[in-house]
């Protein structure tokens, strides 16, 4: 059975030794606003509360970026990705990029 890729926001993995740094693993996705969600979000600004449509969109974007980062790390033959971080940025009005990145490493025993 193949071991699942370890991803962590920490610099180390308990009870495991990092034997080699392979490089930077990264994954990203760009998402655009849905016009229906945008109209609802504009109305919600007046009454307050969570913009659930956008929360769902950002959660999906983070998960997709994370999976693409893992695939990139796997292509580099890494065993884990440490120091995982997320970043988002607007790339054009109404569209944002979500990026996941970290240090791809090979582990010892």
GIBELZI-V88818 format. One line per field, one symbol per residue. burial: + if it has 9 or more other ideal C-beta (glycine too) atoms within 8 Angstrom, else -. A space follows every 10 residues. Layout:
burial = ???
This chain:
burial = ----++++-- --+--+-+-- -+--++++++ +-+---++-+ +--+------ +-+++-++-+ ++-+++++++ ++++-+-+-+ ++++-+-+-- ----++++++ +++++++--
